[in-house]
Amino acid sequence: MSLPSGQFPDLRDRGVLVTGGGSGIGAALVKGFLRQGARVAFIDIAEEQSRALCDKLTPETGTRPEYIAADLRHIEAVKRAVAAAVAALGPISVLVNNAARDDRQALEDVTEESWNESLSVNLSHLFFVSQAVAPHMRQAGGGSIINFSSIAFMLNMPEIPAYATAKAGIVGLTKSLAGRLGPDKIRVNAVLPGMIVTERQKRLWLDDESIARMQGRQCLKRMLTAEDLVGPCLFLASDCSAAMTAQTMIIDGGVL
Ligand SMILES: NC(=O)c1ccc[n+]([C@@H]2O[C@H](COP(=O)([O-])OP(=O)(O)OC[C@H]3O[C@@H](n4cnc5c(N)ncnc54)[C@H](O)[C@@H]3O)[C@@H](O)[C@H]2O)c1
């Protein structure tokens, strides 16, 4: 799929911060927001691929995104990364909490350490990045936070107990943050993607058979790609969704 053709003029010159923007859905979002004329920064742990993405997107969009190298599992690093994003962009109006790592683990193999690691990489930073960004959104007169959950926690996927727990937790976090930040004109919503066929997913978990099986369950009989998440996130970021907060939006091609 290519990026959606829609334009959201209110996103022009907005400060947009994407976590995990170095690959997959996050990279499509960085490109999608740049195409709207937004000022975009992204945080990612993978330095080489992130710098390569910046080199690729600069000629494609006419603007170089700001890359901030950080490991979101460390809260001090989160604070430094958000400060760097504000220094580069000015006030932030849009935050997309996208970074995650969907490791598989059999029930018997889960340890205290691996459980905490999964919650750290898939849940905790969404709160701490939001906490660090909120004062800057207030300064900007409001904003939109988009949290990436997943339909995975609603399906029968026994090999991802901690990831599923984190993704369910993100829905609760979204509603709590929406209540706290609504009076500051900051909206908080969650998106729940279905099977999005990215390079990493193909390398690690998906094959033709599993893709065909999921397409069999989808109403839309095509493969979903990272670009399919861009339009919904632009909508949630823009004033087109001005009265929408504390909601969840499923983007899965209609899995029944
Ligand atoms: N791809 C799918 O099928 C799918 C389905 C449902 C939900 N999601 C969700 O969508 C989001 C994006 O998924 P994706 O498939 O594009 O993943 P991806 O692995 O392609 O991208 C995730 C990015 O996050 C970065 N990252 C990981 N750990 C980090 C850390 N500790 N600090 C900083 N950056 C870190 C990675 O380097 C990577 O660039 C995730 O929240 C994922 O759970 C994806």
The ligand as an SDF file (V2000), in Angstrom:
LIG
                    3D

 44 48  0  0  0  0  0  0  0  0999 V2000
    3.1060   -5.4930   12.9310 N   0  0  0  0  0  0  0  0  0  0  0  0
    1.9880   -5.9630   13.4410 C   0  0  0  0  0  0  0  0  0  0  0  0
    1.3940   -6.9090   12.9360 O   0  0  0  0  0  0  0  0  0  0  0  0
    1.3750   -5.3110   14.6650 C   0  0  0  0  0  0  0  0  0  0  0  0
    0.1360   -5.8090   15.0980 C   0  0  0  0  0  0  0  0  0  0  0  0
   -0.4390   -5.2320   16.2170 C   0  0  0  0  0  0  0  0  0  0  0  0
    0.2050   -4.1990   16.8910 C   0  0  0  0  0  0  0  0  0  0  0  0
    1.3950   -3.7630   16.4440 N   0  0  0  0  0  0  0  0  0  0  0  0
    2.0180   -2.6750   17.1980 C   0  0  0  0  0  0  0  0  0  0  0  0
    2.4010   -1.6400   16.3090 O   0  0  0  0  0  0  0  0  0  0  0  0
    3.5980   -1.0090   16.7950 C   0  0  0  0  0  0  0  0  0  0  0  0
    4.6660   -1.0390   15.7250 C   0  0  0  0  0  0  0  0  0  0  0  0
    4.9110   -2.3860   15.3620 O   0  0  0  0  0  0  0  0  0  0  0  0
    5.8870   -2.7940   14.1890 P   0  0  0  0  0  0  0  0  0  0  0  0
    5.4050   -4.0950   13.6770 O   0  0  0  0  0  0  0  0  0  0  0  0
    6.0870   -1.6600   13.2620 O   0  0  0  0  0  0  0  0  0  0  0  0
    7.2340   -3.0810   15.0130 O   0  0  0  0  0  0  0  0  0  0  0  0
    8.7760   -2.9540   14.5700 P   0  0  0  0  0  0  0  0  0  0  0  0
    9.5170   -3.9260   15.3970 O   0  0  0  0  0  0  0  0  0  0  0  0
    8.9150   -3.0290   13.1020 O   0  0  0  0  0  0  0  0  0  0  0  0
    9.1410   -1.4810   15.0490 O   0  0  0  0  0  0  0  0  0  0  0  0
    9.2770   -1.1880   16.4080 C   0  0  0  0  0  0  0  0  0  0  0  0
   10.3610   -0.1530   16.5600 C   0  0  0  0  0  0  0  0  0  0  0  0
   10.5520    0.0980   17.9540 O   0  0  0  0  0  0  0  0  0  0  0  0
   11.9300    0.1590   18.2130 C   0  0  0  0  0  0  0  0  0  0  0  0
   12.2150   -0.2340   19.6010 N   0  0  0  0  0  0  0  0  0  0  0  0
   12.0680   -1.4650   20.1460 C   0  0  0  0  0  0  0  0  0  0  0  0
   12.4670   -1.4590   21.4120 N   0  0  0  0  0  0  0  0  0  0  0  0
   12.8910   -0.1970   21.6820 C   0  0  0  0  0  0  0  0  0  0  0  0
   13.4360    0.4300   22.8380 C   0  0  0  0  0  0  0  0  0  0  0  0
   13.6710   -0.2570   23.9650 N   0  0  0  0  0  0  0  0  0  0  0  0
   13.7500    1.7390   22.7820 N   0  0  0  0  0  0  0  0  0  0  0  0
   13.5510    2.4440   21.6320 C   0  0  0  0  0  0  0  0  0  0  0  0
   13.0430    1.9040   20.5040 N   0  0  0  0  0  0  0  0  0  0  0  0
   12.7140    0.5970   20.5310 C   0  0  0  0  0  0  0  0  0  0  0  0
   12.5640   -0.8270   17.2280 C   0  0  0  0  0  0  0  0  0  0  0  0
   13.9490   -0.5580   17.0260 O   0  0  0  0  0  0  0  0  0  0  0  0
   11.7080   -0.6080   15.9850 C   0  0  0  0  0  0  0  0  0  0  0  0
   12.2580    0.3650   15.1220 O   0  0  0  0  0  0  0  0  0  0  0  0
    3.9750   -1.7830   18.0600 C   0  0  0  0  0  0  0  0  0  0  0  0
    3.4500   -1.1260   19.1840 O   0  0  0  0  0  0  0  0  0  0  0  0
    3.3130   -3.1180   17.8730 C   0  0  0  0  0  0  0  0  0  0  0  0
    3.0640   -3.7790   19.0890 O   0  0  0  0  0  0  0  0  0  0  0  0
    2.0020   -4.2900   15.3510 C   0  0  0  0  0  0  0  0  0  0  0  0
  1  2  1  0
  2  3  2  0
  2  4  1  0
  4  5  1  0
  4 44  2  0
  5  6  2  0
  6  7  1  0
  7  8  2  0
  8  9  1  0
  8 44  1  0
  9 10  1  0
  9 42  1  0
 10 11  1  0
 11 12  1  0
 11 40  1  0
 12 13  1  0
 13 14  1  0
 14 15  2  0
 14 16  1  0
 14 17  1  0
 17 18  1  0
 18 19  2  0
 18 20  1  0
 18 21  1  0
 21 22  1  0
 22 23  1  0
 23 24  1  0
 23 38  1  0
 24 25  1  0
 25 26  1  0
 25 36  1  0
 26 27  1  0
 26 35  1  0
 27 28  2  0
 28 29  1  0
 29 30  1  0
 29 35  2  0
 30 31  1  0
 30 32  2  0
 32 33  1  0
 33 34  2  0
 34 35  1  0
 36 37  1  0
 36 38  1  0
 38 39  1  0
 40 41  1  0
 40 42  1  0
 42 43  1  0
M  CHG  2   8   1  16  -1
M  END
$$$$
